[in-house]
Amino acid sequence: MLEISVKSFAELSTDELYGILQLRAAVFVVEQDCVYQDLDGKDKKALHVIGIKDEEVVAYTRIFRPGDYFKESSIGRVVVKRSERKYGFGYDIMKASIQAVEHHFNETSIHLSAQTYLKKFYISLGFEEVGDVYLEDNIPHIGMLRN
């Protein structure tokens, strides 16, 4: 079972922050073999949606108010630990993130930058493609919007 919480940067414990950064590095840098600057200075503006199982961060997103990242509210750094993906935690963390945007920001329009291989996943959550495919950190992405 996944326990999900939403916290500001200041509310994160050092253990939670370490777990978040460890998960993001394990997936985005090591698993995807992509050297990029994950610590982009935007974590302090975000709300952090954290999925914990057995005291370990196994799923995560960060959400932003309109204008803090994109024109619309946004969800980013969507990540689930490889060994935990078979449990549907991607859907759980995304549904919690969509609810958090609606609850904390009173917004229903949400933008995200999706890796193209995950388009069907995001479409199943109500997102639609916007714009053309582009490279971000040498990985094909597409803009997606949910209204």
Stockholm file with secondary structure:
# STOCKHOLM 1.0

chainA/1-147         MLEISVKSFAELSTDELYGILQLRAAVFVVEQDCVYQDLDGKDKKALHVIGIKDEEVVAYTRIFRPGDYFKESSIGRVVVKRSERKYGFGYDIMKASIQAVEHHFNETSIHLSAQTYLKKFYISLGFEEVGDVYLEDNIPHIGMLRN
#=GR chainA/1-147 SS CCEEEEEEGGGCCHHHHHHHHHHHIIIIIIITTCCCCCCCSCTTTSEEEEEEETTEEEEEEEEECTTTSSSSEEEEEEEECGGGGGGTHHHHHHHHHHHHHHHHHCCCCEEEEEEGGGHHHHHTTTCEEEEEEEEETTEEEEEEEEC
#=GC SS_cons         CCEEEEEEGGGCCHHHHHHHHHHHIIIIIIITTCCCCCCCSCTTTSEEEEEEETTEEEEEEEEECTTTSSSSEEEEEEEECGGGGGGTHHHHHHHHHHHHHHHHHCCCCEEEEEEGGGHHHHHTTTCEEEEEEEEETTEEEEEEEEC
//
